[in-house]
C-alpha cells in the first residue's frame, strides 16, 4: 500500500489514506471487493440491493467484510429507486445497516430525506450521489455529510442534464460547502490531481475497477473490458429521458437503432433492458447481451490485477503528475522573475 500523499476533507471524514472512493457496483460490489478497496487505503461500498428481498444475506456480507478488513470501517451503497414499494424494499436493509453499525452510507437516486434521520441517529456518515449540481445543493440542505457529483462520462444513469466533468466539477466546488467527490470518466492518477485542482476532495472510480481480480465477474467479461477503446461505450434511452451509458455491444446497438427508428413504446424495449441479461453477462462472460453499465474510464482498465495494484498505480501516476506540475510551475516562476 502506498503512503499517504494527499490529505483532504474526505480522507479526514472517512479516515482513509487516499482520496479515492469506489462506488457501489450493482451485483459486483460484494464483501471481498469492498474489503480489498478498504485494505488498499480507499473507501468502498457494498451494494445492498444486490441482495433484494434477502436482508440476512446482506447481513452476512456486511459481517464478512468486517472480518476481511479486520475491523476497518467500510461503507454500504443504498440506491433509492422510483418504484412505489422502495420504502418497503429498503427498510429491512436499513435495519441491517443500523444493527451492524455500518459507519458509512452512500445514497443515490431519489431524495434521501426519508431515510436520513434514521441513518444520522445511528451515527452514520452519509454521502449522497447526484448527477447535477442543483441536486447536490438540495442534498446539502437536507444535511448530508458529503456529496458525490457524477458527470456525463459516468457509466450507468448519468441524469438528464449530462454535463461534462470539466464543467460540472469546478461549478460544484464553487457552489457546495460540504466535502465534494467527483465521479465520471475517472480512471488515472492524473484524474485524481485534476479532481483536487478543480476544488474537490476525492474522486470516485466505477468502470475502472470492474477488471479487479476481486470482482467476481467472469474472466471473459473482464478481458473484453481490457480491450475496449475510448469509443467502447454509448448512451442509449435518451429518447425516454433516461440516458444510460453502457458498454457498446449488440444489445446497445439494437436499442440505438430502435430509438433512431422512432420506436416510442417502452414495452418494446423491456426484453432488452432486463437486468437478468446483465447478471448473466457477469456470470457467464457473454458481454454481447444486456445493457451493461460502463463509462469511458473503462479504457484505463488495461489489465486484470488486484485492487491494491490498481490503487497503488493511480497514486504513483498522481505523484508523477504532481512532479510535472512542479517542473512547469518552476519554469513559469523563473520566467516571471526574469
C-alpha positions in Angstrom: 0.0 0.0 0.0 1.3 3.4 -0.9 2.0 6.0 1.8 -0.5 8.9 2.1 0.2 11.7 -0.3 -3.0 13.8 -0.1 -4.9 15.0 2.9 -8.4 16.3 2.1 -11.7 16.8 3.9 -12.8 13.3 2.5 -9.7 11.5 3.8 -10.3 13.0 7.2 -14.1 12.4 7.2 -13.7 8.8 6.3 -10.4 8.1 7.9 -8.8 6.8 4.7 -5.3 7.0 3.3 -6.2 8.0 -0.3 -8.9 10.4 -1.6 -10.4 7.6 -3.7 -13.9 6.2 -3.4 -15.0 3.1 -5.3 -18.8 3.5 -5.8 -21.3 0.7 -5.4 -21.4 -1.6 -8.5 -24.7 -3.4 -8.8 -24.1 -7.1 -8.1 -20.3 -6.7 -8.2 -19.6 -4.7 -5.1 -19.6 -7.5 -2.6 -17.7 -8.0 0.7 -14.5 -9.3 -0.9 -14.2 -6.4 -3.4 -15.1 -3.8 -0.8 -12.7 -5.2 1.7 -9.9 -5.1 -0.9 -10.7 -1.5 -1.6 -10.6 -0.6 2.1 -7.4 -2.6 2.7 -5.8 -0.7 -0.2 -6.4 2.7 1.6 -9.5 3.8 -0.2 -13.3 3.5 0.6 -15.7 1.0 -0.9 -19.4 0.4 -0.6 -21.3 -2.9 -0.6 -24.4 -2.6 -2.8 -27.3 -3.6 -0.6 -29.7 -4.0 -3.5 -27.5 -6.8 -4.8 -29.5 -8.8 -2.2 -33.1 -7.8 -2.9 -35.6 -9.4 -0.5 -32.8 -11.1 1.4 -31.6 -8.8 4.3 -30.0 -11.7 6.1 -27.7 -12.5 3.2 -26.9 -8.8 3.1 -26.1 -9.0 6.8 -23.7 -12.0 6.2 -22.0 -9.9 3.6 -21.5 -7.0 5.9 -20.1 -9.3 8.6 -17.7 -10.9 6.1 -16.5 -7.5 5.0 -15.8 -6.6 8.6 -13.8 -9.8 9.0 -11.8 -9.3 5.9 -10.9 -5.7 6.8 -10.0 -6.8 10.3 -12.4 -4.2 11.7 -11.5 -1.3 9.5 -14.6 0.8 8.6 -16.3 0.4 5.2 -19.5 1.5 3.5 -22.8 0.4 2.1 -24.5 1.8 -1.1 -28.3 2.4 -0.9 -30.0 3.2 -4.2 -33.3 4.9 -3.8 -35.3 3.9 -6.8 -38.6 5.3 -8.0 -40.7 2.2 -7.7 -43.7 2.7 -5.3 -42.6 0.0 -2.9 -39.0 1.2 -2.5 -39.5 2.1 1.2 -40.7 -1.5 1.9 -37.7 -2.9 0.0 -35.1 -0.7 1.7 -36.3 -0.7 5.3 -35.0 -4.2 6.1 -31.7 -3.2 4.6 -31.6 -0.1 6.7 -32.3 -2.3 9.7 -29.1 -4.3 8.9 -27.0 -1.1 8.4 -28.1 0.3 11.8 -27.9 -3.0 13.7 -24.5 -3.9 12.3 -23.2 -0.3 12.9 -22.0 0.3 9.3 -20.4 3.7 9.6 -20.5 5.0 6.0 -23.5 5.0 3.7 -23.6 6.1 0.0 -27.1 7.1 -1.1 -28.2 7.8 -4.6 -31.2 8.1 -6.8 -34.2 9.9 -5.4 -34.4 12.3 -2.4 -32.8 10.7 0.7 -34.7 12.8 3.1 -37.0 10.0 4.4 -34.1 7.8 5.5 -31.6 10.4 6.6 -32.9 10.8 10.2 -32.6 7.1 10.9 -29.1 6.9 9.5 -27.9 10.0 11.3 -29.4 8.9 14.6 -27.4 5.7 14.2 -24.2 7.7 13.7 -23.8 7.0 10.0 -21.8 9.4 7.8 -23.9 9.8 4.6 -22.6 10.7 1.2 -25.3 11.4 -1.4 -24.5 10.9 -5.1 -26.2 13.1 -7.7 -25.9 13.8 -11.4 -26.1 17.6 -11.3 -25.1 20.5 -9.0 -28.7 21.5 -8.4 -29.4 18.2 -6.8 -26.2 18.5 -4.8 -27.4 21.8 -3.3 -30.7 20.1 -2.3 -28.8 17.2 -0.6 -26.6 19.7 1.2 -29.7 21.4 2.6 -31.0 18.1 3.8 -27.9 17.7 6.0 -25.8 15.0 4.3 -22.2 14.9 5.3 -20.7 15.0 1.8 -21.8 14.9 -1.8 -20.7 13.0 -4.9 -21.4 14.7 -8.2 -21.2 12.5 -11.3 -20.9 13.7 -14.8 -22.0 12.7 -18.3 -19.0 10.5 -18.5 -20.3 8.2 -15.8 -21.3 4.6 -16.6 -25.0 3.8 -16.0 -27.6 6.5 -15.5 -25.9 9.9 -15.7 -29.1 12.0 -15.2 -31.0 14.1 -17.7 -28.6 17.1 -18.0 -25.4 15.2 -19.0 -22.9 17.9 -18.1 -19.2 17.1 -18.6 -16.9 16.8 -15.6 -14.6 19.6 -16.8 -17.5 22.0 -16.4 -19.5 20.5 -13.6 -16.6 19.8 -11.3 -15.5 23.4 -10.7 -19.1 24.6 -10.6 -19.8 22.0 -7.8 -16.7 23.1 -5.9 -17.7 26.8 -6.1 -21.3 26.0 -5.0 -21.1 23.5 -2.2 -19.8 23.8 1.4 -19.7 20.1 2.3 -16.9 17.8 1.2 -17.1 17.0 -2.5 -16.4 13.9 -4.5 -16.3 13.9 -8.3 -17.1 10.8 -10.4 -17.5 10.0 -14.1 -14.7 9.3 -16.5 -12.1 8.9 -13.7 -9.5 6.1 -14.1 -6.0 7.5 -13.8 -3.8 9.3 -11.3 -3.9 12.4 -13.5 -7.6 12.5 -12.9 -7.0 12.5 -9.2 -4.8 15.5 -9.4 -7.2 17.3 -11.7 -10.1 16.5 -9.3 -8.3 18.1 -6.5 -7.3 21.0 -8.7 -10.9 21.6 -9.5 -11.6 22.1 -5.8 -13.0 18.6 -4.9 -11.8 16.4 -2.1 -11.8 13.0 -3.7 -12.5 11.1 -6.9 -14.9 8.2 -7.4 -14.0 5.1 -9.5 -16.5 2.8 -11.1 -15.8 1.3 -14.5 -12.1 1.4 -13.9 -12.5 -1.2 -11.2 -14.5 -3.9 -12.9 -11.3 -5.7 -14.0 -10.1 -6.1 -10.4 -9.2 -9.6 -9.5 -11.5 -9.4 -6.5 -14.5 -8.6 -8.7 -16.4 -11.9 -9.1 -17.4 -11.3 -12.8 -16.4 -13.8 -15.4 -12.9 -13.6 -16.9 -14.2 -13.3 -20.4 -16.1 -10.1 -19.5 -13.1 -8.6 -17.7 -10.8 -9.5 -20.6 -13.2 -7.8 -23.1 -13.1 -4.6 -20.9 -9.3 -4.6 -21.1 -9.6 -4.4 -24.9 -12.1 -1.6 -25.3 -11.0 1.8 -26.6 -12.4 5.3 -25.9 -15.3 4.5 -28.2 -16.3 1.4 -26.3 -19.4 2.9 -24.7 -22.6 4.5 -25.9 -25.5 6.4 -24.5 -28.9 4.8 -25.0 -32.5 5.5 -23.9 -32.1 9.3 -24.4 -35.4 9.4 -26.3 -37.1 8.5 -23.0 -35.1 11.0 -20.9 -33.4 8.0 -19.2 -29.9 8.4 -20.5 -27.9 5.3 -19.9 -24.2 4.9 -20.7 -23.4 1.3 -21.4 -20.9 -1.0 -23.0 -21.1 -0.8 -26.8 -22.4 -4.3 -27.6 -25.1 -5.8 -29.8 -27.9 -5.1 -27.3 -26.9 -1.4 -27.1 -26.7 -1.3 -30.9 -30.2 -2.7 -31.2 -31.6 -0.2 -28.7 -29.9 2.6 -30.5 -31.4 1.5 -33.9 -34.9 1.2 -32.4 -34.6 4.8 -31.0 -33.3 6.1 -34.3 -36.3 4.4 -36.0 -38.7 6.3 -33.6 -39.9 3.3 -31.6 -41.6 5.0 -28.7 -43.4 2.2 -27.0 -41.4 1.5 -23.9 -42.7 -2.1 -23.7 -40.9 -2.8 -27.0 -37.6 -2.4 -25.1 -38.3 -4.3 -22.0 -36.7 -7.6 -23.1 -33.5 -5.7 -23.9 -33.5 -3.8 -20.6 -33.8 -6.9 -18.4 -31.3 -6.8 -15.5 -31.1 -10.6 -15.7 -29.2 -10.2 -19.0 -26.5 -8.1 -17.3 -26.3 -10.6 -14.4 -25.9 -13.4 -16.9 -23.1 -11.4 -18.7 -21.2 -11.1 -15.4 -21.7 -14.8 -14.5 -21.1 -16.4 -17.9 -18.9 -13.8 -19.6 -21.1 -13.2 -22.7 -20.7 -9.4 -22.8 -22.7 -9.2 -26.0 -26.0 -9.4 -24.1 -27.7 -6.7 -21.9 -27.2 -3.1 -21.2 -24.1 -3.3 -19.1 -23.1 -0.1 -17.3 -19.8 1.1 -18.5 -18.1 4.6 -18.7 -15.3 5.6 -21.0 -12.9 5.3 -18.0 -13.0 1.6 -18.8 -10.3 2.4 -21.4 -7.9 2.7 -18.5 -8.6 -0.8 -17.3 -5.8 -2.3 -19.4 -5.2 -5.5 -17.4 -6.8 -7.7 -14.8 -5.0 -7.1 -11.5 -5.6 -6.9 -7.8 -7.4 -3.9 -6.3 -4.3 -2.8 -4.4 -2.3 -2.8 -7.6 -4.9 -0.5 -9.2 -5.0 1.9 -6.3 -1.2 2.0 -6.0 -0.7 2.7 -9.7 -3.2 5.6 -9.5 -1.3 7.1 -6.6 2.0 6.6 -8.5 0.6 8.3 -11.5 -0.7 11.2 -9.4 2.8 11.7 -7.9 4.3 11.8 -11.4 1.6 14.3 -12.5 2.5 16.5 -9.5 6.1 16.4 -10.3 5.3 17.5 -13.9 3.3 20.4 -12.5 6.1 21.4 -10.1 8.5 21.4 -13.0 6.2 23.5 -15.2 5.5 25.9 -12.3 9.2 26.3 -11.7 9.8 27.4 -15.3 6.9 29.8 -15.2 8.2 31.4 -11.9 11.7 31.6 -13.3 10.4 33.4 -16.4 8.4 35.8 -14.3 11.4 36.7 -12.2 13.5 37.3 -15.3 
